[in-house]
């Protein structure tokens, strides 16, 4: 009953199960429930945050997967992936769990300094390819279309040169309004940049998200205490990312699995396709947890 209940509703708590079993005439403890579920390969985990997808988004993501299913590995090696991210000085990016003894919760090693609103944050723009990390820069003002084009002008081509991208390399960015603005599209066209068509609501499909996560973990471990130090540490940790850690993205994207193309009309199977796609990327980058 226990396994069947949580399989049907994963949000069921141990307390819920204790009460349900008591009503059925069986008395058990929460520890017994935990042990029973663990023996069945189930463990309590935090829910993963994912983009809210409407049917149109699901279909767009599936269309993207189908169109690129048979792309050769070298095509993906010739893509520059990009994105923006926010890193907080204190707060969600900091380590949350420690091993400590009883009554040692206020020892400095076991605490995280907190201030209102996280103590400030910085916005970063960065890019990378299968050959390694490209440029990482801090965005100091609220970004608009003009600023975004300036960032690309100053950093995209130098990154491509530093990464020694092959002729005809492709640029990836998401569908943020600044990225899809007419002026930005025209700028990219005049510069003769090839742009990868990207499905909306798909940040989880971009392998740079794995690098952001790793960067935030590394930065939090160094515990910067003010914004200037936060920026410096971000730049240092980004530069330390080895090319071997993010090499051969193309092989990860080159998913060949019979289940992948199953019955394409259902949300369930399109979700399976996306999950396989993203998990494959993460594992190949060596960043999957």
GUKOL-618509 format. One record per residue (C-alpha): x negated, y negated, z; chain; residue in three letters; residue number from 1. Coordinates in steps of 0.02 Angstrom, whole numbers, plus 50000, padded with zeros to 5 digits. Example, Ala and Ser with C-alpha at 12.3 -4.5 7.8 and 13.67 -1.06 7.14 Angstrom:
BEGIN
c1: 49385	c2: 50225	c3: 50390	chaine: A	residu: ALA	num: 1
c1: 49316	c2: 50053	c3: 50357	chaine: A	residu: SER	num: 2
! end
This chain:
BEGIN
c1: 50000	c2: 50000	c3: 50000	chaine: A	residu: UNK	num: 1
c1: 49861	c2: 49879	c3: 50046	chaine: A	residu: UNK	num: 2
c1: 49767	c2: 49896	c3: 49882	chaine: A	residu: UNK	num: 3
c1: 49927	c2: 49894	c3: 49780	chaine: A	residu: UNK	num: 4
c1: 49986	c2: 49734	c3: 49866	chaine: A	residu: UNK	num: 5
c1: 49826	c2: 49633	c3: 49838	chaine: A	residu: UNK	num: 6
c1: 49810	c2: 49698	c3: 49660	chaine: A	residu: UNK	num: 7
c1: 49983	c2: 49630	c3: 49626	chaine: A	residu: UNK	num: 8
c1: 49953	c2: 49467	c3: 49720	chaine: A	residu: UNK	num: 9
c1: 49767	c2: 49428	c3: 49748	chaine: A	residu: UNK	num: 10
c1: 49813	c2: 49278	c3: 49857	chaine: A	residu: UNK	num: 11
c1: 49885	c2: 49390	c3: 49992	chaine: A	residu: UNK	num: 12
c1: 49796	c2: 49360	c3: 50158	chaine: A	residu: UNK	num: 13
c1: 49744	c2: 49489	c3: 50288	chaine: A	residu: UNK	num: 14
c1: 49872	c2: 49413	c3: 50404	chaine: A	residu: UNK	num: 15
c1: 50008	c2: 49440	c3: 50275	chaine: A	residu: UNK	num: 16
c1: 49957	c2: 49623	c3: 50260	chaine: A	residu: UNK	num: 17
c1: 49955	c2: 49647	c3: 50449	chaine: A	residu: UNK	num: 18
c1: 50132	c2: 49577	c3: 50462	chaine: A	residu: UNK	num: 19
c1: 50195	c2: 49680	c3: 50315	chaine: A	residu: UNK	num: 20
c1: 50126	c2: 49841	c3: 50389	chaine: A	residu: UNK	num: 21
c1: 50195	c2: 49802	c3: 50561	chaine: A	residu: UNK	num: 22
c1: 50367	c2: 49780	c3: 50487	chaine: A	residu: UNK	num: 23
c1: 50343	c2: 49950	c3: 50405	chaine: A	residu: UNK	num: 24
c1: 50299	c2: 50026	c3: 50574	chaine: A	residu: UNK	num: 25
c1: 50109	c2: 50033	c3: 50555	chaine: A	residu: UNK	num: 26
c1: 49992	c2: 49935	c3: 50669	chaine: A	residu: UNK	num: 27
c1: 49823	c2: 49890	c3: 50596	chaine: A	residu: UNK	num: 28
c1: 49690	c2: 49757	c3: 50625	chaine: A	residu: UNK	num: 29
c1: 49621	c2: 49631	c3: 50502	chaine: A	residu: UNK	num: 30
c1: 49452	c2: 49720	c3: 50512	chaine: A	residu: UNK	num: 31
c1: 49532	c2: 49883	c3: 50458	chaine: A	residu: UNK	num: 32
c1: 49612	c2: 49795	c3: 50310	chaine: A	residu: UNK	num: 33
c1: 49445	c2: 49718	c3: 50260	chaine: A	residu: UNK	num: 34
c1: 49357	c2: 49886	c3: 50270	chaine: A	residu: UNK	num: 35
c1: 49494	c2: 49972	c3: 50171	chaine: A	residu: UNK	num: 36
c1: 49486	c2: 49843	c3: 50032	chaine: A	residu: UNK	num: 37
c1: 49296	c2: 49846	c3: 50026	chaine: A	residu: UNK	num: 38
c1: 49298	c2: 50034	c3: 50001	chaine: A	residu: UNK	num: 39
c1: 49409	c2: 50002	c3: 49850	chaine: A	residu: UNK	num: 40
c1: 49282	c2: 49879	c3: 49779	chaine: A	residu: UNK	num: 41
c1: 49382	c2: 49724	c3: 49829	chaine: A	residu: UNK	num: 42
c1: 49309	c2: 49578	c3: 49925	chaine: A	residu: UNK	num: 43
c1: 49370	c2: 49406	c3: 49976	chaine: A	residu: UNK	num: 44
c1: 49303	c2: 49270	c3: 49860	chaine: A	residu: UNK	num: 45
c1: 49335	c2: 49086	c3: 49827	chaine: A	residu: UNK	num: 46
c1: 49453	c2: 49055	c3: 49682	chaine: A	residu: UNK	num: 47
c1: 49361	c2: 48999	c3: 49525	chaine: A	residu: UNK	num: 48
c1: 49412	c2: 48831	c3: 49454	chaine: A	residu: UNK	num: 49
c1: 49452	c2: 48840	c3: 49268	chaine: A	residu: UNK	num: 50
c1: 49524	c2: 48716	c3: 49142	chaine: A	residu: UNK	num: 51
c1: 49713	c2: 48703	c3: 49135	chaine: A	residu: UNK	num: 52
c1: 49757	c2: 48777	c3: 48966	chaine: A	residu: UNK	num: 53
c1: 49913	c2: 48751	c3: 48865	chaine: A	residu: UNK	num: 54
c1: 49956	c2: 48875	c3: 48726	chaine: A	residu: UNK	num: 55
c1: 49883	c2: 48757	c3: 48596	chaine: A	residu: UNK	num: 56
c1: 49717	c2: 48757	c3: 48690	chaine: A	residu: UNK	num: 57
c1: 49716	c2: 48945	c3: 48702	chaine: A	residu: UNK	num: 58
c1: 49744	c2: 48962	c3: 48515	chaine: A	residu: UNK	num: 59
c1: 49607	c2: 48835	c3: 48477	chaine: A	residu: UNK	num: 60
c1: 49483	c2: 48927	c3: 48587	chaine: A	residu: UNK	num: 61
c1: 49528	c2: 49093	c3: 48507	chaine: A	residu: UNK	num: 62
c1: 49512	c2: 49017	c3: 48334	chaine: A	residu: UNK	num: 63
c1: 49338	c2: 48955	c3: 48380	chaine: A	residu: UNK	num: 64
c1: 49288	c2: 49128	c3: 48442	chaine: A	residu: UNK	num: 65
c1: 49353	c2: 49214	c3: 48286	chaine: A	residu: UNK	num: 66
c1: 49267	c2: 49092	c3: 48168	chaine: A	residu: UNK	num: 67
c1: 49098	c2: 49115	c3: 48253	chaine: A	residu: UNK	num: 68
c1: 49108	c2: 49298	c3: 48298	chaine: A	residu: UNK	num: 69
c1: 48990	c2: 49352	c3: 48160	chaine: A	residu: UNK	num: 70
c1: 48872	c2: 49203	c3: 48161	chaine: A	residu: UNK	num: 71
c1: 48691	c2: 49262	c3: 48160	chaine: A	residu: UNK	num: 72
c1: 48581	c2: 49234	c3: 48310	chaine: A	residu: UNK	num: 73
c1: 48473	c2: 49104	c3: 48223	chaine: A	residu: UNK	num: 74
c1: 48625	c2: 48992	c3: 48197	chaine: A	residu: UNK	num: 75
c1: 48652	c2: 48976	c3: 48385	chaine: A	residu: UNK	num: 76
c1: 48467	c2: 48948	c3: 48413	chaine: A	residu: UNK	num: 77
c1: 48485	c2: 48793	c3: 48304	chaine: A	residu: UNK	num: 78
c1: 48619	c2: 48710	c3: 48412	chaine: A	residu: UNK	num: 79
c1: 48586	c2: 48567	c3: 48534	chaine: A	residu: UNK	num: 80
c1: 48714	c2: 48576	c3: 48675	chaine: A	residu: UNK	num: 81
c1: 48757	c2: 48419	c3: 48772	chaine: A	residu: UNK	num: 82
c1: 48867	c2: 48358	c3: 48914	chaine: A	residu: UNK	num: 83
c1: 48884	c2: 48235	c3: 49057	chaine: A	residu: UNK	num: 84
c1: 48893	c2: 48280	c3: 49241	chaine: A	residu: UNK	num: 85
c1: 48906	c2: 48194	c3: 49410	chaine: A	residu: UNK	num: 86
c1: 48791	c2: 48238	c3: 49554	chaine: A	residu: UNK	num: 87
c1: 48834	c2: 48182	c3: 49730	chaine: A	residu: UNK	num: 88
c1: 48706	c2: 48129	c3: 49860	chaine: A	residu: UNK	num: 89
c1: 48797	c2: 48224	c3: 49996	chaine: A	residu: UNK	num: 90
c1: 48950	c2: 48331	c3: 49984	chaine: A	residu: UNK	num: 91
c1: 49009	c2: 48474	c3: 49877	chaine: A	residu: UNK	num: 92
c1: 48841	c2: 48504	c3: 49795	chaine: A	residu: UNK	num: 93
c1: 48754	c2: 48538	c3: 49961	chaine: A	residu: UNK	num: 94
c1: 48728	c2: 48709	c3: 50035	chaine: A	residu: UNK	num: 95
c1: 48876	c2: 48754	c3: 50144	chaine: A	residu: UNK	num: 96
c1: 48825	c2: 48914	c3: 50235	chaine: A	residu: UNK	num: 97
c1: 48685	c2: 48947	c3: 50360	chaine: A	residu: UNK	num: 98
c1: 48630	c2: 49088	c3: 50473	chaine: A	residu: UNK	num: 99
c1: 48630	c2: 49027	c3: 50653	chaine: A	residu: UNK	num: 100
c1: 48645	c2: 49085	c3: 50832	chaine: A	residu: UNK	num: 101
c1: 48793	c2: 49053	c3: 50946	chaine: A	residu: UNK	num: 102
c1: 48805	c2: 48873	c3: 51009	chaine: A	residu: UNK	num: 103
c1: 48675	c2: 48814	c3: 50882	chaine: A	residu: UNK	num: 104
c1: 48799	c2: 48733	c3: 50763	chaine: A	residu: UNK	num: 105
c1: 48734	c2: 48555	c3: 50797	chaine: A	residu: UNK	num: 106
c1: 48551	c2: 48594	c3: 50770	chaine: A	residu: UNK	num: 107
c1: 48489	c2: 48482	c3: 50627	chaine: A	residu: UNK	num: 108
c1: 48443	c2: 48635	c3: 50523	chaine: A	residu: UNK	num: 109
c1: 48622	c2: 48694	c3: 50533	chaine: A	residu: UNK	num: 110
c1: 48709	c2: 48533	c3: 50486	chaine: A	residu: UNK	num: 111
c1: 48741	c2: 48433	c3: 50328	chaine: A	residu: UNK	num: 112
c1: 48739	c2: 48242	c3: 50342	chaine: A	residu: UNK	num: 113
c1: 48901	c2: 48167	c3: 50280	chaine: A	residu: UNK	num: 114
c1: 48958	c2: 47991	c3: 50244	chaine: A	residu: UNK	num: 115
c1: 49117	c2: 47920	c3: 50172	chaine: A	residu: UNK	num: 116
c1: 49146	c2: 47956	c3: 49988	chaine: A	residu: UNK	num: 117
c1: 48996	c2: 48073	c3: 49978	chaine: A	residu: UNK	num: 118
c1: 48865	c2: 47936	c3: 50001	chaine: A	residu: UNK	num: 119
c1: 48863	c2: 47892	c3: 49817	chaine: A	residu: UNK	num: 120
c1: 48828	c2: 47988	c3: 49659	chaine: A	residu: UNK	num: 121
c1: 48744	c2: 47974	c3: 49492	chaine: A	residu: UNK	num: 122
c1: 48807	c2: 48017	c3: 49318	chaine: A	residu: UNK	num: 123
c1: 48690	c2: 48110	c3: 49201	chaine: A	residu: UNK	num: 124
c1: 48688	c2: 48148	c3: 49016	chaine: A	residu: UNK	num: 125
c1: 48580	c2: 48292	c3: 48958	chaine: A	residu: UNK	num: 126
c1: 48554	c2: 48414	c3: 48816	chaine: A	residu: UNK	num: 127
c1: 48464	c2: 48577	c3: 48782	chaine: A	residu: UNK	num: 128
c1: 48441	c2: 48711	c3: 48651	chaine: A	residu: UNK	num: 129
c1: 48384	c2: 48891	c3: 48653	chaine: A	residu: UNK	num: 130
c1: 48206	c2: 48824	c3: 48648	chaine: A	residu: UNK	num: 131
c1: 48218	c2: 48729	c3: 48812	chaine: A	residu: UNK	num: 132
c1: 48289	c2: 48574	c3: 48897	chaine: A	residu: UNK	num: 133
c1: 48303	c2: 48412	c3: 48801	chaine: A	residu: UNK	num: 134
c1: 48312	c2: 48240	c3: 48878	chaine: A	residu: UNK	num: 135
c1: 48405	c2: 48202	c3: 49039	chaine: A	residu: UNK	num: 136
c1: 48452	c2: 48022	c3: 49075	chaine: A	residu: UNK	num: 137
c1: 48550	c2: 47931	c3: 49208	chaine: A	residu: UNK	num: 138
c1: 48705	c2: 47837	c3: 49152	chaine: A	residu: UNK	num: 139
c1: 48705	c2: 47684	c3: 49264	chaine: A	residu: UNK	num: 140
c1: 48866	c2: 47601	c3: 49206	chaine: A	residu: UNK	num: 141
c1: 49039	c2: 47661	c3: 49161	chaine: A	residu: UNK	num: 142
c1: 49015	c2: 47744	c3: 48993	chaine: A	residu: UNK	num: 143
c1: 49112	c2: 47684	c3: 48842	chaine: A	residu: UNK	num: 144
c1: 49096	c2: 47727	c3: 48659	chaine: A	residu: UNK	num: 145
c1: 48962	c2: 47598	c3: 48624	chaine: A	residu: UNK	num: 146
c1: 48856	c2: 47658	c3: 48770	chaine: A	residu: UNK	num: 147
c1: 48877	c2: 47838	c3: 48717	chaine: A	residu: UNK	num: 148
c1: 48815	c2: 47800	c3: 48543	chaine: A	residu: UNK	num: 149
c1: 48668	c2: 47708	c3: 48618	chaine: A	residu: UNK	num: 150
c1: 48627	c2: 47861	c3: 48724	chaine: A	residu: UNK	num: 151
c1: 48631	c2: 47972	c3: 48570	chaine: A	residu: UNK	num: 152
c1: 48527	c2: 47846	c3: 48472	chaine: A	residu: UNK	num: 153
c1: 48392	c2: 47842	c3: 48606	chaine: A	residu: UNK	num: 154
c1: 48390	c2: 48024	c3: 48658	chaine: A	residu: UNK	num: 155
c1: 48467	c2: 48147	c3: 48535	chaine: A	residu: UNK	num: 156
c1: 48343	c2: 48138	c3: 48392	chaine: A	residu: UNK	num: 157
c1: 48191	c2: 48129	c3: 48510	chaine: A	residu: UNK	num: 158
c1: 48257	c2: 48285	c3: 48596	chaine: A	residu: UNK	num: 159
c1: 48276	c2: 48374	c3: 48430	chaine: A	residu: UNK	num: 160
c1: 48098	c2: 48329	c3: 48383	chaine: A	residu: UNK	num: 161
c1: 48028	c2: 48382	c3: 48552	chaine: A	residu: UNK	num: 162
c1: 48120	c2: 48547	c3: 48540	chaine: A	residu: UNK	num: 163
c1: 48058	c2: 48570	c3: 48361	chaine: A	residu: UNK	num: 164
c1: 48231	c2: 48606	c3: 48295	chaine: A	residu: UNK	num: 165
c1: 48242	c2: 48677	c3: 48120	chaine: A	residu: UNK	num: 166
c1: 48311	c2: 48578	c3: 47975	chaine: A	residu: UNK	num: 167
c1: 48501	c2: 48573	c3: 47979	chaine: A	residu: UNK	num: 168
c1: 48515	c2: 48588	c3: 48168	chaine: A	residu: UNK	num: 169
c1: 48689	c2: 48565	c3: 48242	chaine: A	residu: UNK	num: 170
c1: 48745	c2: 48450	c3: 48382	chaine: A	residu: UNK	num: 171
c1: 48877	c2: 48502	c3: 48508	chaine: A	residu: UNK	num: 172
c1: 48980	c2: 48388	c3: 48618	chaine: A	residu: UNK	num: 173
c1: 49156	c2: 48404	c3: 48686	chaine: A	residu: UNK	num: 174
c1: 49315	c2: 48311	c3: 48639	chaine: A	residu: UNK	num: 175
c1: 49301	c2: 48168	c3: 48762	chaine: A	residu: UNK	num: 176
c1: 49380	c2: 48012	c3: 48683	chaine: A	residu: UNK	num: 177
c1: 49210	c2: 47926	c3: 48678	chaine: A	residu: UNK	num: 178
c1: 49143	c2: 48072	c3: 48578	chaine: A	residu: UNK	num: 179
c1: 49287	c2: 48082	c3: 48455	chaine: A	residu: UNK	num: 180
c1: 49311	c2: 47895	c3: 48431	chaine: A	residu: UNK	num: 181
c1: 49312	c2: 47840	c3: 48249	chaine: A	residu: UNK	num: 182
c1: 49157	c2: 47733	c3: 48276	chaine: A	residu: UNK	num: 183
c1: 49062	c2: 47879	c3: 48352	chaine: A	residu: UNK	num: 184
c1: 49112	c2: 47998	c3: 48212	chaine: A	residu: UNK	num: 185
c1: 49058	c2: 47869	c3: 48084	chaine: A	residu: UNK	num: 186
c1: 48892	c2: 47842	c3: 48174	chaine: A	residu: UNK	num: 187
c1: 48858	c2: 48030	c3: 48175	chaine: A	residu: UNK	num: 188
c1: 48905	c2: 48041	c3: 47990	chaine: A	residu: UNK	num: 189
c1: 48788	c2: 47900	c3: 47941	chaine: A	residu: UNK	num: 190
c1: 48647	c2: 47983	c3: 48039	chaine: A	residu: UNK	num: 191
c1: 48684	c2: 48145	c3: 47946	chaine: A	residu: UNK	num: 192
c1: 48707	c2: 48243	c3: 48108	chaine: A	residu: UNK	num: 193
c1: 48803	c2: 48406	c3: 48091	chaine: A	residu: UNK	num: 194
c1: 48929	c2: 48422	c3: 48232	chaine: A	residu: UNK	num: 195
c1: 48998	c2: 48586	c3: 48297	chaine: A	residu: UNK	num: 196
c1: 49188	c2: 48584	c3: 48296	chaine: A	residu: UNK	num: 197
c1: 49237	c2: 48611	c3: 48477	chaine: A	residu: UNK	num: 198
c1: 49403	c2: 48669	c3: 48552	chaine: A	residu: UNK	num: 199
c1: 49485	c2: 48552	c3: 48678	chaine: A	residu: UNK	num: 200
c1: 49489	c2: 48594	c3: 48864	chaine: A	residu: UNK	num: 201
c1: 49338	c2: 48708	c3: 48848	chaine: A	residu: UNK	num: 202
c1: 49198	c2: 48649	c3: 48963	chaine: A	residu: UNK	num: 203
c1: 49180	c2: 48828	c3: 49024	chaine: A	residu: UNK	num: 204
c1: 49127	c2: 48883	c3: 48849	chaine: A	residu: UNK	num: 205
c1: 48977	c2: 48765	c3: 48849	chaine: A	residu: UNK	num: 206
c1: 48820	c2: 48854	c3: 48913	chaine: A	residu: UNK	num: 207
c1: 48753	c2: 48689	c3: 48979	chaine: A	residu: UNK	num: 208
c1: 48876	c2: 48710	c3: 49123	chaine: A	residu: UNK	num: 209
c1: 48763	c2: 48848	c3: 49187	chaine: A	residu: UNK	num: 210
c1: 48615	c2: 48730	c3: 49186	chaine: A	residu: UNK	num: 211
c1: 48713	c2: 48595	c3: 49277	chaine: A	residu: UNK	num: 212
c1: 48756	c2: 48721	c3: 49413	chaine: A	residu: UNK	num: 213
c1: 48575	c2: 48775	c3: 49432	chaine: A	residu: UNK	num: 214
c1: 48516	c2: 48595	c3: 49433	chaine: A	residu: UNK	num: 215
c1: 48639	c2: 48549	c3: 49572	chaine: A	residu: UNK	num: 216
c1: 48586	c2: 48697	c3: 49677	chaine: A	residu: UNK	num: 217
c1: 48401	c2: 48653	c3: 49659	chaine: A	residu: UNK	num: 218
c1: 48433	c2: 48470	c3: 49698	chaine: A	residu: UNK	num: 219
c1: 48538	c2: 48511	c3: 49852	chaine: A	residu: UNK	num: 220
c1: 48400	c2: 48622	c3: 49919	chaine: A	residu: UNK	num: 221
c1: 48281	c2: 48473	c3: 49919	chaine: A	residu: UNK	num: 222
c1: 48407	c2: 48369	c3: 50018	chaine: A	residu: UNK	num: 223
c1: 48382	c2: 48194	c3: 49945	chaine: A	residu: UNK	num: 224
c1: 48432	c2: 48057	c3: 50067	chaine: A	residu: UNK	num: 225
c1: 48461	c2: 47910	c3: 49951	chaine: A	residu: UNK	num: 226
c1: 48512	c2: 47877	c3: 49770	chaine: A	residu: UNK	num: 227
c1: 48338	c2: 47837	c3: 49703	chaine: A	residu: UNK	num: 228
c1: 48270	c2: 48000	c3: 49772	chaine: A	residu: UNK	num: 229
c1: 48421	c2: 48092	c3: 49702	chaine: A	residu: UNK	num: 230
c1: 48384	c2: 48029	c3: 49527	chaine: A	residu: UNK	num: 231
c1: 48198	c2: 48070	c3: 49539	chaine: A	residu: UNK	num: 232
c1: 48232	c2: 48246	c3: 49602	chaine: A	residu: UNK	num: 233
c1: 48358	c2: 48277	c3: 49464	chaine: A	residu: UNK	num: 234
c1: 48229	c2: 48230	c3: 49333	chaine: A	residu: UNK	num: 235
c1: 48095	c2: 48337	c3: 49415	chaine: A	residu: UNK	num: 236
c1: 48206	c2: 48491	c3: 49431	chaine: A	residu: UNK	num: 237
c1: 48270	c2: 48474	c3: 49252	chaine: A	residu: UNK	num: 238
c1: 48092	c2: 48467	c3: 49187	chaine: A	residu: UNK	num: 239
c1: 48051	c2: 48627	c3: 49283	chaine: A	residu: UNK	num: 240
c1: 48181	c2: 48731	c3: 49191	chaine: A	residu: UNK	num: 241
c1: 48077	c2: 48857	c3: 49091	chaine: A	residu: UNK	num: 242
c1: 48116	c2: 48884	c3: 48909	chaine: A	residu: UNK	num: 243
c1: 48123	c2: 49071	c3: 48943	chaine: A	residu: UNK	num: 244
c1: 48271	c2: 49042	c3: 49058	chaine: A	residu: UNK	num: 245
c1: 48378	c2: 48974	c3: 48918	chaine: A	residu: UNK	num: 246
c1: 48307	c2: 49061	c3: 48766	chaine: A	residu: UNK	num: 247
c1: 48403	c2: 49158	c3: 48635	chaine: A	residu: UNK	num: 248
c1: 48576	c2: 49086	c3: 48663	chaine: A	residu: UNK	num: 249
c1: 48622	c2: 49149	c3: 48493	chaine: A	residu: UNK	num: 250
c1: 48610	c2: 49330	c3: 48542	chaine: A	residu: UNK	num: 251
c1: 48728	c2: 49299	c3: 48687	chaine: A	residu: UNK	num: 252
c1: 48853	c2: 49214	c3: 48573	chaine: A	residu: UNK	num: 253
c1: 48840	c2: 49354	c3: 48446	chaine: A	residu: UNK	num: 254
c1: 48973	c2: 49456	c3: 48536	chaine: A	residu: UNK	num: 255
c1: 49022	c2: 49618	c3: 48451	chaine: A	residu: UNK	num: 256
c1: 49151	c2: 49716	c3: 48548	chaine: A	residu: UNK	num: 257
c1: 49303	c2: 49805	c3: 48480	chaine: A	residu: UNK	num: 258
c1: 49411	c2: 49737	c3: 48621	chaine: A	residu: UNK	num: 259
c1: 49361	c2: 49560	c3: 48575	chaine: A	residu: UNK	num: 260
c1: 49466	c2: 49555	c3: 48419	chaine: A	residu: UNK	num: 261
c1: 49610	c2: 49665	c3: 48486	chaine: A	residu: UNK	num: 262
c1: 49786	c2: 49599	c3: 48463	chaine: A	residu: UNK	num: 263
c1: 49749	c2: 49415	c3: 48443	chaine: A	residu: UNK	num: 264
c1: 49921	c2: 49346	c3: 48472	chaine: A	residu: UNK	num: 265
c1: 49930	c2: 49359	c3: 48661	chaine: A	residu: UNK	num: 266
c1: 49861	c2: 49243	c3: 48793	chaine: A	residu: UNK	num: 267
c1: 49796	c2: 49390	c3: 48892	chaine: A	residu: UNK	num: 268
c1: 49685	c2: 49452	c3: 48753	chaine: A	residu: UNK	num: 269
c1: 49626	c2: 49279	c3: 48704	chaine: A	residu: UNK	num: 270
c1: 49576	c2: 49254	c3: 48885	chaine: A	residu: UNK	num: 271
c1: 49480	c2: 49417	c3: 48876	chaine: A	residu: UNK	num: 272
c1: 49389	c2: 49354	c3: 48722	chaine: A	residu: UNK	num: 273
c1: 49342	c2: 49192	c3: 48810	chaine: A	residu: UNK	num: 274
c1: 49288	c2: 49281	c3: 48967	chaine: A	residu: UNK	num: 275
c1: 49176	c2: 49399	c3: 48869	chaine: A	residu: UNK	num: 276
c1: 49105	c2: 49252	c3: 48771	chaine: A	residu: UNK	num: 277
c1: 49063	c2: 49149	c3: 48924	chaine: A	residu: UNK	num: 278
c1: 49001	c2: 49294	c3: 49029	chaine: A	residu: UNK	num: 279
c1: 48889	c2: 49350	c3: 48887	chaine: A	residu: UNK	num: 280
c1: 48813	c2: 49176	c3: 48875	chaine: A	residu: UNK	num: 281
c1: 48784	c2: 49165	c3: 49061	chaine: A	residu: UNK	num: 282
c1: 48704	c2: 49336	c3: 49074	chaine: A	residu: UNK	num: 283
c1: 48590	c2: 49304	c3: 48927	chaine: A	residu: UNK	num: 284
c1: 48534	c2: 49137	c3: 48996	chaine: A	residu: UNK	num: 285
c1: 48490	c2: 49226	c3: 49158	chaine: A	residu: UNK	num: 286
c1: 48607	c2: 49108	c3: 49252	chaine: A	residu: UNK	num: 287
c1: 48756	c2: 49219	c3: 49289	chaine: A	residu: UNK	num: 288
c1: 48787	c2: 49247	c3: 49474	chaine: A	residu: UNK	num: 289
! end
